[in-house]
């Protein structure tokens, strides 16, 4: 134990990657946020495990979760980095401050923002981020009225700052849609491009359907799917207990992809909004 304590190197760079991996539960997402390859992040975490002589992550399909030892290290890592950043701030002072008002649909906020906000806070601790969650149409209107500084949105059209987002059917594990005459659907409310593209695909394929459930939130839709009551359209990365993505044998039509985009308030952007927008863009895989 003494040798381990003397030889292990808990550098800030290593601990930041560890914390982001724990928060995002994904080495791929971590790689995007720390600007490394997935292989490099995996090597970092393996090095950390080797130096501490314990397993920190459990691999679960495409994701990871912390072991008991990982949970302990997470608590100490947060304290170590907090003191590290406090010391740097005390010496050099914060370079950026202000308030940024961000709009994002709730599913994007839950999926993408934890790691992004963590990394941004580490680099710019004096900036206040106010997050507003709603549907894209409402957020776009708030942006136009000057109530938000930037918005994460989805659209069928490619915009200046956007990246393609693949869609997929998600259904109860034991449901066999090929055997159903009429498909029960759980869809986002009207004006959603997920909904629009899903219905277009079904109409083109001649599949009968009924809209059984509607919700403005992903959680609301997945509740209907997890209850074995309906089929929904989600991103290919979305998973939920008791649900599965469509297989070829399900005979469900392919859904045209949409775009995830970053929209700024028209006009000159402040430095703090521009910098934060850069963090958001990198986290979403958008080039700006």
Order of alpha helices (4+ residues) and beta strands (2+ residues): alpha-alpha-alpha-alpha-beta-beta-alpha-beta-alpha-beta-alpha-beta-beta-beta-beta-alpha-beta-alpha-beta-beta-beta-alpha
